[in-house]
Each structure stands twice: as structure tokens, then as C-alpha cells.
Amino acid sequence: GVEIAAFTLVKEGVREISPELSTQETEKIIPRNEGGIPWFAITTISESPVTPGIIWIGTAGGKVWLTKNYGKNWTEMTQKIAGVGGPEKYYVSRVFASNFKEGTAYISKSGYRRDDFRPFLFKTTDLGSTWTSSTSILEAGDKEFKRKAKITKKAGWPVGPAGSSYEY
């Protein structure tokens, strides 16, 4: 089988810091209709600049993971995000740990591989215990949704492709 895990660089080389994080859909290793882009790969990683050791990971197969202790233990967030409208198997295009607020992170998902061009955006302020959907502020755009944001210590303003925006 194929193992997709997170690693960290150490003086001696590379050390694995996670268990298998993908969907294990080995039939999608080289999908014929996607030009060979693996569907199971880790697509995005973000470590909290506020709290060291907090690392968020997203995969092409739709999984979202969190570690609070440098990779010793991992918690899957996929079901909690699905509970507020996040399609489970949609590509995780970005995870972003807040630069200013402890426990806050943003997750975006994309369904472009399934001919669904709506973007999806989710936010947690409590290390993934609860999630809110901010998807309604976004508009369906091109296959590659361009993210623009103005983020300060007080607020964030994601801006959609047609100029729509929302203040956090």
C-alpha cells in the first residue's frame, strides 16, 4: 500500500511524525482523467505561529487532521467539518492557522475534481471542537479559486472573485 504521512527534519535526517493520513484509495494513485495528480496526497500544511506544535494538515482526498503536540497524536476533523456542510471527499485546498488568535484556523475545500466549482470555507476558534461555515460569503468562480484576504489582529476580510467580502 501507499502511506501518506507527515515528516519533520531533524539533525539525523527526516523523522515521521504522523500515522497514515490519507484515504488509502490506491486506485486513484494515477487517475487517468486527472493527468496523473494523486488524489490521496497531503495538499496543505500549516503550523500555528501563535502556539508551536499545533499543526493542521489537509489531503487531496478530503481529510483534515490536527496535532497539538508536534505530531505525537493526531485528531481527524473531517466529520466535524462535514457536519457544517463540508463535503467529506472534496479536495482540501488550504489549511491556515491564524497568525493572531490561538486555536483559530481556516479550511477551504474544492470540488473541482467532481465538476463542482463552488468554493467551501470553514473556521474554528477552538482547535476544531466546533466549526462554522463561511461558504455563503463566497461565489463560485474558476476552477482555481483565487484567495485574497486582508488579515489584521482585529479582523479578516476574505474577498471572493467578484469582489464580495465578509468581515470576521
SVG drawing of the C-alpha trace seen along z (x, -y; Angstrom):
<svg xmlns="http://www.w3.org/2000/svg" viewBox="-25 -45 47 47">
<polyline fill="none" stroke="black" stroke-width="0.4" points="0.0,0.0 0.8,-3.6 1.5,-5.6 1.0,-9.3 2.3,-10.7 3.9,-14.0 7.6,-14.2 9.9,-16.6 13.5,-17.4 15.9,-16.5 19.6,-16.7 19.9,-13.0 17.6,-13.4 13.9,-13.0 11.5,-11.6 7.9,-10.5 5.5,-12.4 2.2,-11.0 0.3,-7.9 -1.3,-7.2 -3.3,-10.4 -4.8,-9.7 -7.9,-8.0 -5.9,-4.9 -7.7,-5.0 -4.9,-3.3 -6.9,-3.1 -6.5,-6.9 -2.7,-6.9 -2.6,-7.9 -6.1,-8.8 -6.5,-8.6 -8.7,-11.7 -6.7,-14.0 -3.3,-14.0 -1.7,-11.8 -2.4,-14.1 -2.7,-11.8 -5.9,-12.2 -4.6,-10.9 -1.7,-13.2 -1.2,-15.8 -2.0,-19.0 -1.6,-21.6 0.1,-22.1 0.0,-25.0 1.8,-25.2 0.4,-27.8 2.7,-30.8 0.9,-31.5 1.2,-28.1 4.2,-26.0 3.4,-22.3 -0.1,-22.9 -0.1,-21.6 -3.0,-21.4 -2.9,-19.1 -5.3,-18.7 -5.4,-16.0 -6.5,-15.7 -8.9,-13.0 -10.7,-15.5 -9.3,-14.6 -8.4,-17.3 -6.1,-16.5 -4.8,-18.3 -1.9,-17.7 -1.4,-19.7 1.9,-18.1 4.3,-18.2 2.8,-15.1 2.7,-12.7 -1.1,-12.4 -3.4,-13.3 -7.2,-14.0 -9.2,-13.8 -11.5,-16.8 -13.2,-15.7 -16.5,-14.6 -16.9,-17.8 -16.4,-19.9 -18.8,-17.7 -21.3,-18.5 -21.4,-22.1 -21.5,-21.5 -18.0,-20.4 -18.2,-17.7 -16.1,-14.9 -14.2,-13.8 -13.6,-17.2 -10.0,-18.3 -8.6,-20.4 -7.1,-23.3 -5.8,-25.2 -5.5,-25.0 -4.4,-28.2 -3.6,-28.5 -4.3,-32.1 -1.3,-34.4 -3.0,-36.1 -5.6,-34.0 -4.8,-30.9 -6.9,-27.9 -8.2,-29.6 -7.8,-28.0 -9.4,-28.2 -10.0,-25.3 -11.0,-25.6 -12.3,-22.8 -12.7,-22.5 -14.9,-20.2 -13.4,-21.0 -12.3,-17.4 -16.0,-16.4 -17.2,-19.2 -18.5,-21.2 -16.9,-24.7 -18.4,-26.1 -15.7,-27.0 -16.1,-26.0 -14.7,-27.9 -14.8,-26.8 -13.5,-28.3 -12.7,-27.1 -11.8,-29.2 -11.4,-26.4 -8.9,-24.0 -11.5,-22.1 -14.1,-21.4 -16.6,-23.4 -16.7,-24.7 -18.7,-27.3 -19.2,-27.6 -18.3,-30.8 -19.1,-29.3 -22.1,-31.6 -19.8,-34.6 -18.0,-33.1 -19.2,-32.8 -18.5,-30.0 -15.6,-31.0 -13.0,-29.5 -11.6,-26.1 -8.7,-27.7 -10.4,-29.9 -8.1,-32.9 -7.9,-33.8 -7.5,-37.4 -7.6,-38.4 -6.8,-41.3 -6.0,-39.9 -5.1,-42.1 -5.0,-41.4 -8.6,-42.6 -10.3,-41.0 -10.0,-39.2 -11.7,-40.0 -11.9,-37.2 -12.7,-38.5 -14.5,-36.4 -13.7,-36.5 -16.5,-39.0 -15.5,-41.3 -17.9,-40.0 -16.4,-40.1 -17.1,-39.2 -15.7,-40.5 -14.6,-38.1"/>
</svg>
